[in-house]
Amino acid sequence: MIVIGIDPGLARVGYGVIAVRNRTPEPVCYGCIESGKDQPAATRLLHIYSELTAIIAKYPPAHIAVEKLFFSKNITSAMGVSEARGVILLLAEQQKIPVTEYTPNQVKQAITGSGRADKRQMQEMIKRLLRLEEIPKPDDAADALSIALCHIHILR
């Protein structure tokens, strides 16, 4: 079974692909889809759609896990994240892939056992749980792996 975790954003979408083999989660790939601030929003959203379509084609998932949007002080930023989430949800629906959404606190609880874990604690746990040699970079990719692993834990 393959799960893709997604940390949505307009400038940067983190993704993490985890395969579960013999009940053991193994990282397949992770990274970020980045779009330039100088591009129109529609162009940026199309880029996100195209790149995620390619990832899904290469690693067909049984599930997609996405971080829920939480209120941000910067409403402009929150709007961009909402638009990116819309593209992600549309793509998953088109591909008939079930989507589950998790709040940041749910992800922290599933990974560290505490909903109050800080970013460094999360990164260290992802490194340890997925047996990686180093903390995944950039942060958005590490967050996406956390979201995917959260979903795998919940499925169990």
N, C-alpha and C positions, 0 to 999 in steps of 0.2 A: 504494500500500500504506500502511496506517495501523498504527502500533504505539502501544500505550498502556503507559507505564511507571508502575509503582506502587511507592511507598515506604510500606509498611504500618505502621499503628499503631492503637491503640484511640482515643486522643484526637484524632489527626490523621492522615489518610491523604493523602499527596501523590500527585497524578496529573499526568501529562504526556502529551499527545497529539501525536504527530509523524507527518506524512504525508511519504512519499518520492515526489517528483515529478521525473521526468527524472534519477534517481539522486541528487537533492539533498534532504536532510532539511529540512523546513520545519515550524516549530512551529505547531500548530493552536490549542491552548489548554492551559492548565495551571492548577493551583490546589490547594486542599485541601478535604477533607471533614472537618469538625470535629464532634465530639460532646461534650456536656457531661458533666463529671465527676460531676454530681449525678444523672445518669440511670443506671438499671440497665444492666448489661453487655449483656443481651439487646436492650434498646432501642437501645443504641449500635451494636451489630452489625447490627441491622435497618436503621438509618439508613445505615450504610456500604454495605450491600447495595443499598438502594434508590437511593442516589445514584450508585453505580457502574453499576447497571443502566441508569439514565438516560444516563450518559455513553457507555456502550457502544451504546445505541440511537441516540444522536445521531451518534456517530463509530464506526461498526462497524469494529473492528480485525481485521487478519489475524493479529496476534500480541499477546500481553500479556507484558510482562517485569516480574518482581517481584524485589525485593531479598530474598535469603535472610536468615533470622534468624541472628544470631550471638549467642553467649552474652553475657548482660548481667549486671552485678553485682546489678541489682535484679530479682529473680525475679518479683515481682508485675508489673512492667512487661513483662518478657519473656512472661509468660503472656497479657497483653492483646494484645500484638503477634501472638502465635501464634493467638489466637482470630480476630483480624482477618484474618490470612493465610488461615485456614481458610475464612472467608466469601468471600474473593477467589478462592481456588482452586475452591471450589464453584460460584461464579457463572460462572467461565470454563468449567468443565466442562459446566455446564448449557447454556451458549451455544455449546459445541463450538469454543471458541477455544483454540488451543495456548498453553501457558504455559511460559516459560523463566525459571529462577531464576538470579540472579547474586549472588555475594558482594560486599561493599563493595570489596574489593581488585580483583576482576575489573572492576568498573565504573570504578574509578580508573585501572586499567591501560589500559582501552579508550579513555578520554576524554583522559587526560593523558600516557599512556605510562609512568606510574609508579604502582605500587600503593601508594606512600607519600604521594601528594599530599594536601595538606590541603584543608579545606572551601573556603577562599578560592580556591585554585588551580582546584578543580573548578568553582566558580561562574564564574570568569573564562573558563575554557575553554568552558563551556556558552554563555555570552553570545557568545563569539567564533564558535564552531562553528555556532550557530543564528542568527547575525546579529541578535541582540537589542540593543535600545538600552540596556537595563539588566539587571542581574542579576535573575533571577526571584525573587520573594518569595512566600511565606515559603520558608525553606530546604528544607522537605519537597517543595515543588513543583519547586525546582531539582534536588533529588535524583531525583525521579521522571523529569524530562526526561533526566537523566544515564543513568538505567537504560534508558529507551527508546532513547536514542542508542547506548548500549553494545550493545544487541541488534541495532540496525541495522548497526553496524560488524561484529558477529560474523556476521550473515547474508551480508555481502559476502564 
